[in-house]
Amino acid sequence: MATLFYRNFRLLILTTLLVVVWGISAFLTLPRLEDPELVSRVAVVKTFFPGADAERIEVLVTDPIEQELATIEEIKSYESTSQTGSSIIDIELLDSVTVAEVDPIWSRIRDRISQAANRLPAGATVPELDEIDVKAYALITALTWVNSEQPNYAALNRLAEYLEDELSELAGTEKVVKFGELSEEILVEVDPYKLANLGITAQSLSNQIQQSDAKVSAGQLRSQRNDLVLEVESEIDSLERIRQIPIQFGNEGQFATLADVATVYKSVIDPPNELSLIDGNPAVVLAVFVKSDYQLDQWSKTAEKTLSEFQKTLGTGLKIETIFNQSNYVEERLKSLISNLIISGFLVFAVTFFLMGWKSAIVIGLTLPLSVCMVLGLMQLLGIPLHQMSVTGLIVALGLLIDTVIIVVDEVGHKLQSGFQPEAAISETIHHLFFPLLASTMTTALAFVPIVILPGPSGEFVGTIGMNVILAVSSSLFLSITIAIALAAKINQAFTNEGKSRSSWWRSGFSNSILTRVYKISLQGLFRHPLLGIALGLILPIIGFIQVKNLPQQFFPSVDRDQLQVELELPTAASIEQTKTLALQAREVILEHREIKQVHWFIGRSAPRYYYNLATGREQAANYAQGFLQLNTIAEADFVNSLQQEMDAIFPQARILVRQLEQGPPFDAPVELRIYGFDLERLRSLGQEARRLLTEVPGVTQTRDSLSEVQPQLAFQVDEEEARLAGLDLGSVSQQLATLLEGNLGGSIIEETEELPVRVRVSNTERGNVNQIMGLELQPTGTNFSQNRLSSTGAIPVSALAEIDLQPQSSEITRRNGQRYNLIQGYIASGKLPSEILTDWQQRLTDTGFEMPPRYWSEVAGEAEQQGDAQGRLFATLPIILILAMSVLVLSLNSFRSTLIIGAVALCSVGLGFFSLALFGYPFGFMSLIGTFGLVGIAINDSVVVLAALKDDPEASRGSRQAASLVVLQATRHVMATTLSTMIGFVPLLIGGGRFWPPLAVAIAGGVGGATLLALYFVPCSYLLIAVANRSPKSFDIESGTARS
């Protein structure tokens, strides 16, 4: 069986072709994304209660909903923000929730929220739960108004709907979401004084309009011959029909038309809830999600063609502008993969050619693309798409793909040179190496298993790195004992005569007699003093373990990308028009920099997610705007910091944040602290003190806390006795004012396929002036004892019942899992490490004696919390993995002592990884940790092979230093070849990996390089020390558990 592929040449060729075709087919059909898709474990519950302040929202709206959420066991946390007019609750599910479990859980949560809705006060909207897709839109395109006239949002909305339909019909489209769409409505602007003269309220007027809108069936005429639908011809179908609606007033059946008391016209909602400004122009933006099992590049080509055709139908002053196309970044990563494979393949071929000769280099060079093809085929079977993590997993695995192949080809070459026939050489090689190679492959795979099974967003983000490495080493083992060993035997047999001549390095690899002699002397010297060899081998690992505590901490670094995110926030009371004005001013300042290509703003809400981990979820926030800056080059830290300082200096009235995009799970601010308690004033004062100390930390650019901002509120001080005499109560006063100022819906118009609501309210002039509001007249709802005194018509002006006062109110109240808290956030300069800022801040808090009062407590959030959670989940699986790895080694090496030696090598390799990070000045972050986990499995491979060779040699196994020296000398060539090929595989990540990949590459490559010395010196010295001890009198045999003399 071992020689099947050697004996059957046709089988060898057909299998090779099959693997190649499988790999090419998989590459052409695999889905292509920019980043891994994360499970949607996050949702937002939005409830609106116009006119209510933050404290009323907390008690009447937020609390009932949170009580229902607390009954759902799968919820990890829920954080609420109660602010004037709205309650926003962010929900996060447990990391253990799988993609199959998500939808049923959200369904149960919706049921609970529906139950809470029954307990909400009148006037509150029905709570809406929106799931947040934690992925980037594939395409963001804008229908832009470039005319100098005022934008016609009605036309923009209709064209956007047509374009939405066309994009939705494309194969592969998952969902289309619109941004900046201003809904239309029929506005009935009442004259409050005419309304007062008629003695009716805006609410009753709205009800009469509603009663004139009969959009329901009036039954059917049912006869023996026909069934005919009956319909009352009173449907509101035009503006003129609305104007002619009869309005009843008085007690004598008097009527007037709606046109007598109000102006009726069609308009967009004013003020708007949101706006989109694309390169400074008004626009409606369409963002498209593409199905994860679809090839993004192919979909993008079809979408671009659709947009081009749609542009031809647009009139003057309108244009389609694509502001983000994810396909461009995907194609760039795929090109990077191909170029890295070619470069790495060439470097690996050069190394093996130099060290092992041309025959071995050809076999290894052919096996590398075969291994890649096999991995691509397995990715297709497992449903792993091509994205930055799976592609990087392939790059990481490049050096590992041929490790076992190098060992097998080198061993079979030695057997053939020793006089073995090809079939015998293959059989002996497999018999000698199969279990050591299987053990090293399994331990490497086990080292990456924690990365694969890591739960939560971090695991979903990096998991495919580990999976592709496992697929790579498994493929390498299979190919090495089938195709590669057969090819090696065939080529060596075909060039037997050349194999006998070792005069040329290109035939059998580089060899230098002086270096060989020096190397032999070093081996023999250390083998005579094995304790010295062990001590020398431990020096660098120990230094690494000492240095690790001094390494700066960084969860995930920023992204090397030609985009920046920017946020603008004004005081809570700011209008959307004020926010828009400031955003446009900021745009002009930003565009003065030649690095900036375009500036796009989304006002009143979060921007569409153009990068997978952008924090979104803000809606109907008039004081907020988010946008992104398109650059002409990769964003550099110095430029970001300079731009931030400029924004701070020019716009001190606003909080403007310019930030680089970052990798990893999303969080709002890099440095955060939560302070929990019950009293708002105490929480506010504690937060202000902590925030003051944070502001003093060098490198902090902006700070905020969730409770400090106070919003001015106009409070009506109503004389309740006077109101009762006027036939009013506090509730009716509030209701009538709310109806007049915010409007009340009364019926609707069907226009094509769209339903336009009819809203009744006063004009913007009257509701935008305090004096006008005080002059509004209210209708009594009960017996009016003050009619003659206050008004001849029975209506009572607001000024007769109340005085107006400006009072400070809490802008928002934040809670986490039902407990009030103050969130202190720090935003830092680009290039600064959050861990260093947090450490400095905590030290300042300690030095100033900052302490929590009784029943108050604090916890660190932000990046530190995310990093701690991810590392905790990663280490949770470590004990089981260690036990499995030890079991594999014990069974394959048949020795506890040998397993202990390999375990020591694994531990030392971790220290070597830390040493490499410290040597090259990289921080210790999540990717460094991932690299360290992988390093443990990779670094022991050579040690396992060397140890197996020592055990198989009769003399070396009894402690012969001379025999051990010969065994190690023979293994050195393939050990050096595997080490260099593994390290070379990381060259593309070191050169072109930006800030994200080098820590992982340095940790693995540096550790593997150091582990080579461990395999060649530490392992033999340890083995000889044990072997000599076994020969001494009364030594204890660990293998049998008995003493022997």
JOVEN-V428435 format. One record per run of one state. SS is the DSSP state (A for helix, B for strand, O for the rest). FROM is the first residue (numbers start at 0). TO is the last residue. If there is no record, write none. Layout:
ss: <SS | SS>
from: <FROM | FROM>
to: <TO | TO>
This chain:
ss: <O | A | O | A | O | B | O | B | O | A | O | B | O | B | O | A | O | B | O | B | O | A | O | B | O | B | O | A | O | A | O | B | O | B | O | A | O | B | O | B | A | B | O | B | O | B | O | B | A | O | B | A | O | A | O | B | O | A | O | A | O | A | O | A | O | A | O | A | O | A | O | A | O | B | O | B | O | B | O | A | O | B | O | B | O | A | O | B | O | B | O | B | O | A | O | B | O | B | O | A | O | A | O | B | O | B | O | A | O | A | O | B | O | A | O | B | A | B | O | B | O | B | O | A | O | B | A | O | A | O | A | O | B | A | O | A | O | A | O | A | O | A | O | B | O | B | O>
from: <0 | 3 | 7 | 8 | 29 | 31 | 32 | 41 | 48 | 53 | 69 | 74 | 83 | 85 | 93 | 98 | 117 | 127 | 131 | 138 | 145 | 152 | 168 | 172 | 179 | 183 | 190 | 191 | 198 | 201 | 211 | 219 | 222 | 226 | 229 | 238 | 243 | 245 | 249 | 253 | 257 | 261 | 268 | 274 | 278 | 280 | 290 | 294 | 295 | 312 | 317 | 325 | 356 | 357 | 382 | 385 | 386 | 387 | 397 | 402 | 417 | 421 | 453 | 455 | 494 | 495 | 500 | 504 | 508 | 512 | 528 | 529 | 548 | 552 | 554 | 557 | 558 | 562 | 569 | 575 | 590 | 595 | 603 | 623 | 631 | 636 | 650 | 654 | 660 | 661 | 662 | 670 | 676 | 679 | 695 | 699 | 705 | 709 | 718 | 719 | 725 | 729 | 742 | 743 | 751 | 753 | 761 | 763 | 767 | 769 | 774 | 776 | 778 | 786 | 790 | 795 | 797 | 801 | 810 | 811 | 816 | 818 | 828 | 833 | 847 | 856 | 861 | 876 | 877 | 893 | 895 | 920 | 923 | 925 | 952 | 953 | 957 | 960 | 984 | 986 | 992 | 997 | 1031 | 1034 | 1037 | 1041 | 1044>
to: <2 | 6 | 7 | 28 | 30 | 31 | 40 | 47 | 52 | 68 | 73 | 82 | 84 | 92 | 97 | 116 | 126 | 130 | 137 | 144 | 151 | 167 | 171 | 178 | 182 | 189 | 190 | 197 | 200 | 210 | 218 | 221 | 225 | 228 | 237 | 242 | 244 | 248 | 252 | 256 | 260 | 267 | 273 | 277 | 279 | 289 | 293 | 294 | 311 | 316 | 324 | 355 | 356 | 381 | 384 | 385 | 386 | 396 | 401 | 416 | 420 | 452 | 454 | 493 | 494 | 499 | 503 | 507 | 511 | 527 | 528 | 547 | 551 | 553 | 556 | 557 | 561 | 568 | 574 | 589 | 594 | 602 | 622 | 630 | 635 | 649 | 653 | 659 | 660 | 661 | 669 | 675 | 678 | 694 | 698 | 704 | 708 | 717 | 718 | 724 | 728 | 741 | 742 | 750 | 752 | 760 | 762 | 766 | 768 | 773 | 775 | 777 | 785 | 789 | 794 | 796 | 800 | 809 | 810 | 815 | 817 | 827 | 832 | 846 | 855 | 860 | 875 | 876 | 892 | 894 | 919 | 922 | 924 | 951 | 952 | 956 | 959 | 983 | 985 | 991 | 996 | 1030 | 1033 | 1036 | 1040 | 1043 | 1044>
